[in-house]
Amino acid sequence: MIGLLTTITGPMFSGKTTELLRLMDRELIAKRNSIIFKPNIDQRYSLEEVVNHNGISRKAIVASSSKEVFEKTIELNNTQKIVNVFIDEVQFLDSEIIKIIKDINNLGINVFVCGLNQTFKGDPFPFNDGLKDIGTLIAISDNIISVDAVCNVCGKRATKTYRIGNDGKTVVVGGSDKYQARCKDCWNK
């Protein structure tokens, strides 16, 4: 059987990582071998753990490339029969992750990813090589979980990420020191 791809997406502070960890916990309770990866660029809260904004964490395999995700999955699958692969902050990996996910699915392994849907400018979030974006990943997903946040300005439903300051780079890793969740009205102001 071919594995399924589940993508969790939304703005900053919407609970993407929390949902990823919740789904992983369910699989672990069911005694299905699961592994979790995090991109090495994301060192906000920990070097070796996936950590949500509330401090909930799980030990992770740190990857600097999509190739590393595939190689480590194959290595562990040979000894442990992996059922699920979880990837936090998928947008920080290279575009090859799309092919890698398909290859992992073809091994019969389910893949669960979470990532930002848009940049602070409102564009689809590009992978770190800029060749493709999160929209391509969403398009091939079997399941899409779209989450939203609460606007830091007015309290309405927030679907946008707002960057504090004037740094124009697309990727600036940070938390509430650099970003806010905003509704469309407050994001446009």
Sequence and secondary structure as in RCSB ss.txt:
>XXXX:A:sequence
MIGLLTTITGPMFSGKTTELLRLMDRELIAKRNSIIFKPNIDQRYSLEEVVNHNGISRKAIVASSSKEVFEKTIE
LNNTQKIVNVFIDEVQFLDSEIIKIIKDINNLGINVFVCGLNQTFKGDPFPFNDGLKDIGTLIAISDNIISVDAV
CNVCGKRATKTYRIGNDGKTVVVGGSDKYQARCKDCWNK
>XXXX:A:secstr
    EEEEEESTTSSHHHHHHHHHHHHHHTT  EEEEEETT  SS SSEEE TTS EEE EEESSHHHHHHHHHH
HHHHH   EEEESSGGGS TTHHHHHHHHHHTT EEEEEEESB TTSSB B TTSSSBHHHHHHH SEEEE  EE
 TTT SEE EEEESS    S    STTTEEEE HHHHH 
